[in-house]
Amino acid sequence: MKRLAAPLLIGLVGAAILVALGIWQVQRLEWKRGILTEIETTITADPVPLPAPGAADPEADRYLPVAARGTIAPGELHVLVSRKQQGAGYRIIAPFETEDGRRVLLDRGFVPTEAKAAPRRIGATRITGNLHWPEERGGFTPENDLSDNIWFARDVAAMAEALGTEPLLVVVRTETPQAPGLVPLPVSAVGIPNDHLQYAITWFSLALIWLGMAAIWIRRGHFAKETRA
């Protein structure tokens, strides 16, 4: 019996730890769902005027819905992206001059690769959208190809410097009048990862495997004892 105590204890303790990790991931899943619901509620709230110059906070005002009237000015930046079922294309980032004389960045949406250099409607426009400070640049992100106007991340500060605007980005939800050929890519909680369910399933599965291995270990030890007897 003493020979079986060690594998039994290891099996139970190991399984308990793995189950605890699975329960923790279930708790994290509920926490993340709450966060995503809060983000979605913020995104779809009634739009408000743009924050005063320098008053926007990248954390407190992330996803803030805004509305403004003004003019889409000449000049644009092209951020390389890819869309499911459509392939590669570009986000079009343009300067937007508000009625009170401010210049901010406007993410107008998506065009396919072949439409990169196509002319686009500019001029008087009414927009709704969400403030955003994307975190798209990582250690493996290529440097922007400024000679061909190809950007690999929406770096708000760098884009503002290039277009002579405030470092404030509005991702368009609606643009009136609508620009032909441009497909808005509004901010959404859909792209925010929530993998805690998969993690929980993994930990619970490992707990079952651990118990199974412990059972095999105990069974072999029991037969070995009977054989020697």
Secondary structure, DSSP 8 states (H G I E B T S, - for coil): -HHHHHHHHHHHHHHHHHHHHHHHHHHHHHHHHHHHHHHHHHHTS--B----TTT--TTTTTT-EEEEEEEE-S--EEEEEEETTTEEEEEEEEEEEETTS-EEEEEEEEEEGGGTTS----EEEEEEEEE-------TT----BGGGTBBSS--HHHHHHHHT--S-EEEEEEEES--TT-B-----GGGS---HHHHHHHHHHHHHHHHHHHHHHHHHHHHHHHHH-
